[in-house]
Amino acid sequence: MIRLFRGLRHSGVLGMNERNADYIMLYNLRRNYPFVDDKLITKQRAERAGIRVPQLYATVEIERQIRKLPRLLAEHDDFVIKPAHGSGGNGILVVAESRNDNYRLASGRLVGIDHISHHISNILSGMHSLGGQPDKAVIEQRVIFDPLFERISHGGVPDIRTIVFRGVPVMAMVRLPTRGSDGKANLHQGAVGAGLDMATGRTTTAVWMDRFTDIHPDTGDPIAGVQIPEWNDLLELSARCHALADLGYLGVDIVLDRNHGPMVLELNARPGLSIQLANRRPLQPRLQRIEAMETVPVDPARRAAMARELFGEEEPPPVQEVGGSGVATAEPVP
């Protein structure tokens, strides 16, 4: 994605150094990082605040607890296993169906209890955690995504990433799993990132594997024009997470469950910058606009309304060339 970032650099795209020095270091106190870096703490704080999160089934903290896995998992037909301190989608195992100690993963692969046990042992060793430190395994409810995403997603659960600054949502995208991302909603692993109009919650432009695209690479369906339901409520939920984490610069990941509606999946104190490519819009001017305000509203609903008013999208800039596949092969025009 470096090539595409260079194409937007002149227009105020936020780079990693600026993000770290001007926003993360200034607005995120280190003592508050555990609120987002530990998924168990995030889940507990969200539940106390009345924010819906996937239900926690069990945690595994030491090796000898692995022997109890068959009993821990027997009550659940499907579930997700993830490291408490993981990042970037690493270490997440999605079990879509279980029967008689056989487990079918979201990818369709069938594995046994030994595979599950080995995966959890790797989590405990810190293989997937921030800094490689010993970790805990979180076993939780599997989200069943809203059917509106069926034609533009493959094998996993899409999520909506929103950057929240001083409590105001400033930019959002929906991350769409692909076959190449193994069903994970992570752009660096091959998911599609689709920009969202902050005023309406409709998908606009998209990026996939270093290129702009108009279609999902697996389904072939157009990405633009999909309306996220209850967009105003979703923006307000993102704004509420500012107090939940007590961080000034924050990434909020929300999933739309078919049966339970919006759920906060996780929070991120160091959200990535590819959201700018998905939207074909620079982030820095939006951050500067909020930073220049002496005060921002206390009420999350008012902050969500501010986001809709200030950051509704114009027509996206064109790209120089689009092949027959719908994938842009050149950098954006200034």
C-alpha positions in Angstrom: 0.0 0.0 0.0 3.0 2.3 0.1 2.6 3.2 -3.6 -0.9 4.3 -3.0 0.0 6.3 0.1 2.6 8.2 -2.0 -0.1 9.1 -4.5 -2.2 10.7 -1.7 0.7 12.2 0.2 0.3 15.7 -1.2 -3.3 16.0 -0.1 -2.8 15.6 3.7 -2.7 11.9 4.1 -1.6 11.0 7.6 1.6 9.1 7.8 2.8 6.7 10.6 5.3 9.2 12.1 2.7 12.0 12.3 0.1 9.6 13.7 2.5 8.4 16.4 4.0 11.8 17.3 1.0 14.1 16.9 -1.9 12.0 18.0 -1.0 8.7 19.7 1.7 10.1 22.0 -0.2 13.3 22.7 -3.7 12.0 23.2 -3.3 8.4 24.5 -1.9 8.0 28.0 0.2 4.9 28.4 -1.6 3.9 31.6 -4.8 3.5 29.6 -3.5 1.1 27.0 -4.5 -2.0 29.0 -8.1 -0.9 28.5 -7.8 -1.8 24.8 -4.7 -4.1 24.6 -6.4 -6.7 26.9 -9.5 -8.0 25.3 -10.9 -9.3 28.6 -10.6 -5.8 30.2 -12.2 -4.2 27.2 -15.1 -6.7 27.3 -15.6 -6.2 31.1 -15.6 -2.4 30.8 -18.0 -2.5 27.8 -20.5 -4.7 29.7 -20.4 -2.4 32.7 -21.2 0.5 30.3 -24.1 -1.4 28.8 -22.3 -1.9 25.4 -23.0 -5.2 23.8 -20.0 -7.4 23.1 -19.7 -11.1 22.0 -20.5 -13.3 25.0 -17.5 -14.7 26.8 -17.6 -18.5 27.1 -14.4 -19.3 28.8 -10.7 -18.3 29.3 -7.7 -20.5 29.4 -4.8 -19.1 31.3 -2.4 -22.0 32.1 -1.4 -25.2 30.2 -3.1 -27.6 32.5 -6.5 -26.1 31.8 -6.2 -27.3 28.2 -7.1 -30.8 29.5 -10.5 -29.4 30.3 -11.2 -28.2 26.7 -13.6 -31.0 25.7 -15.8 -30.1 28.7 -15.4 -26.3 28.1 -16.4 -26.6 24.4 -19.1 -29.3 24.7 -21.9 -26.7 25.3 -21.1 -24.7 22.2 -21.8 -25.6 18.6 -19.6 -22.7 17.3 -17.2 -20.3 18.9 -14.1 -18.1 18.4 -10.7 -18.5 20.1 -8.4 -15.5 20.2 -5.4 -14.2 22.2 -6.3 -11.7 24.9 -3.4 -9.5 23.8 -3.4 -10.2 20.1 -3.5 -7.7 17.2 -4.0 -7.6 13.5 -6.2 -10.7 13.5 -3.3 -12.9 14.5 -4.1 -16.0 16.5 -7.8 -16.0 15.8 -9.4 -19.4 15.2 -13.1 -19.5 14.1 -15.0 -22.7 14.7 -18.2 -22.8 12.6 -19.4 -26.2 13.7 -18.5 -28.8 16.3 -19.6 -32.4 16.7 -18.2 -35.3 18.6 -14.8 -33.6 19.2 -14.5 -32.7 15.5 -14.4 -29.0 14.6 -15.1 -27.4 11.3 -13.3 -24.1 10.9 -14.7 -21.1 9.0 -12.5 -22.0 6.1 -14.2 -25.4 5.9 -11.3 -27.4 7.2 -12.1 -30.2 9.7 -9.8 -30.5 12.7 -9.7 -32.4 16.0 -9.3 -31.5 19.6 -5.5 -31.8 19.3 -5.4 -29.0 16.8 -7.5 -26.8 19.1 -5.3 -27.6 22.0 -2.1 -26.9 20.1 -3.5 -23.5 19.0 -4.4 -22.5 22.5 -1.0 -23.7 23.7 0.6 -21.4 21.2 -1.5 -18.5 22.4 -0.4 -19.1 26.0 3.2 -19.1 24.9 2.8 -15.6 23.5 3.1 -16.5 19.8 0.4 -14.2 18.8 0.5 -11.5 21.5 1.8 -7.9 21.5 5.5 -8.1 22.4 5.5 -11.9 22.5 4.6 -12.0 26.2 2.7 -15.0 27.7 -1.0 -14.6 27.1 -4.4 -15.9 27.8 -6.9 -17.6 25.4 -10.3 -16.1 25.1 -13.2 -18.3 23.9 -16.2 -16.4 22.9 -19.4 -16.3 20.9 -19.1 -16.5 17.1 -20.7 -13.5 15.4 -23.2 -14.4 12.6 -22.9 -11.5 10.3 -25.8 -9.5 8.9 -27.0 -10.9 5.5 -26.5 -7.6 3.8 -22.8 -8.4 3.5 -23.3 -11.8 1.9 -22.6 -10.7 -1.7 -19.5 -8.7 -0.8 -17.8 -11.0 1.7 -16.3 -14.4 1.7 -15.9 -16.9 4.6 -15.7 -14.6 7.5 -17.3 -11.7 9.5 -17.0 -8.1 8.1 -16.4 -5.4 10.6 -16.7 -1.7 10.7 -13.5 0.2 11.7 -14.0 3.8 12.9 -11.4 6.3 13.9 -12.6 8.3 16.9 -10.7 11.5 17.8 -11.5 13.4 21.0 -14.7 11.4 21.0 -15.8 12.3 17.5 -15.9 9.7 14.7 -13.9 11.1 11.9 -13.5 8.3 9.3 -14.9 4.8 8.8 -14.6 1.8 6.6 -16.0 -1.7 6.4 -13.5 -4.5 6.2 -14.6 -7.4 4.0 -13.1 -10.8 4.3 -11.9 -12.7 1.2 -10.7 -16.1 0.3 -7.1 -14.8 0.4 -7.5 -13.4 3.9 -8.8 -16.8 5.1 -12.0 -15.2 6.2 -10.3 -12.5 8.4 -11.3 -8.9 8.2 -7.7 -7.6 8.1 -6.5 -5.6 5.1 -2.8 -6.7 5.5 -4.0 -10.3 5.2 -6.0 -9.7 2.0 -9.4 -8.3 3.1 -11.1 -5.5 1.2 -11.4 -2.1 2.8 -14.5 -0.2 1.7 -14.9 3.5 2.6 -18.0 4.7 4.2 -19.8 8.0 3.8 -19.9 9.5 7.3 -23.2 11.2 6.6 -25.2 8.2 5.3 -23.3 5.0 6.1 -23.1 3.9 2.5 -20.1 2.2 1.0 -18.2 4.3 -1.5 -14.7 3.3 -2.8 -12.5 0.3 -1.9 -9.0 -0.9 -1.8 -7.7 -4.5 -2.0 -4.1 -5.8 -2.0 -2.5 -2.5 -2.9 -5.0 -1.6 -5.6 -8.3 0.3 -5.8 -11.2 -1.9 -6.7 -14.9 -1.6 -7.5 -15.8 -5.3 -7.0 -15.2 -8.0 -4.4 -12.5 -10.3 -5.7 -14.3 -13.5 -4.8 -18.0 -12.7 -5.5 -17.5 -10.2 -8.4 -20.3 -8.0 -7.0 -20.0 -4.2 -6.8 -18.9 -2.9 -3.4 -20.3 0.7 -3.6 -23.8 1.6 -2.5 -24.3 -0.8 0.3 -26.2 0.9 3.2 -25.1 0.1 6.7 -28.3 -0.2 8.8 -28.9 2.0 11.8 -25.9 4.1 10.8 -26.6 6.9 13.3 -26.8 4.5 16.2 -23.6 2.8 15.1 -21.8 6.2 15.0 -23.1 7.0 18.5 -21.8 3.6 19.7 -18.4 4.4 18.3 -18.5 7.8 20.1 -19.4 6.1 23.4 -16.2 4.0 23.2 -14.2 7.2 23.8 -15.1 7.1 27.5 -14.9 3.3 27.5 -11.2 3.4 26.7 -10.3 6.9 27.9 -8.1 7.4 24.8 -8.1 10.5 22.6 -7.1 8.7 19.4 -8.9 5.4 19.0 -9.9 2.7 16.5 -13.3 1.1 17.2 -14.2 -2.2 15.5 -17.9 -3.0 15.4 -19.6 -6.1 13.9 -23.3 -6.4 12.9 -24.7 -9.6 14.2 -27.6 -11.1 12.4 -29.5 -11.7 15.6 -28.1 -9.2 18.1 -27.3 -6.1 16.0 -24.2 -4.0 16.6 -21.5 -5.4 18.9 -18.1 -3.9 19.8 -15.5 -6.4 18.8 -12.4 -4.6 20.0 -10.7 -1.3 20.5 -7.3 -0.2 19.2 -4.9 2.4 20.5 -2.8 2.3 17.4 -5.3 2.0 14.5 -3.7 1.6 11.0 -3.8 4.2 8.3 -5.2 2.2 5.3 -8.6 3.6 6.1 -7.5 6.6 4.1 -7.0 4.5 1.0 -10.3 2.8 1.4 -12.0 6.2 1.5 -9.5 7.9 -0.9 -9.5 10.8 1.5 -6.8 12.1 3.8 -7.3 11.8 7.5 -5.2 14.6 8.8 -7.5 17.5 7.7 -10.3 15.9 9.7 -8.2 15.4 12.7 -7.0 19.0 12.5 -10.5 20.3 12.3 -11.5 18.5 15.6 -8.2 19.4 17.2 -8.9 23.1 16.6 -12.1 23.0 18.6 -11.8 24.4 22.1 -14.4 21.9 23.3 -16.4 19.0 21.9 -19.9 18.0 23.1 -20.1 15.7 26.1 -23.1 13.8 24.7 -22.0 11.0 22.3 -25.2 11.5 20.2 -24.1 15.1 19.6 -20.6 14.0 18.7 -22.0 11.5 16.2 -24.2 14.2 14.7 -21.1 16.4 14.4 -19.4 13.6 12.4 -22.3 13.3 10.0 -22.3 17.1 9.5 -18.6 17.7 9.1 -17.4 14.6 7.3 -20.0 13.6 4.8 -18.3 12.6 1.6 -18.1 14.4 -1.7 -17.6 12.5 -5.0 -14.3 10.4 -4.7 -11.4 11.5 -6.9 -11.0 9.4 -10.1 -8.2 6.9 -10.7 -6.1 7.1 -13.8 -7.0 3.7 -15.2 -9.4 0.9 -14.4 -9.0 -2.5 -15.9 -11.8 -4.8 -17.0 -11.7 -6.6 -13.7 -12.7 -3.4 -11.9 -9.3 -3.1 -10.2 -7.5 0.2 -10.5 -4.0 -0.2 -11.7 -2.6 3.3 -11.3 -2.2 5.9 -8.6 -5.0 8.4 -7.9 -5.1 11.6 -9.8 -4.4 14.7 -7.7 
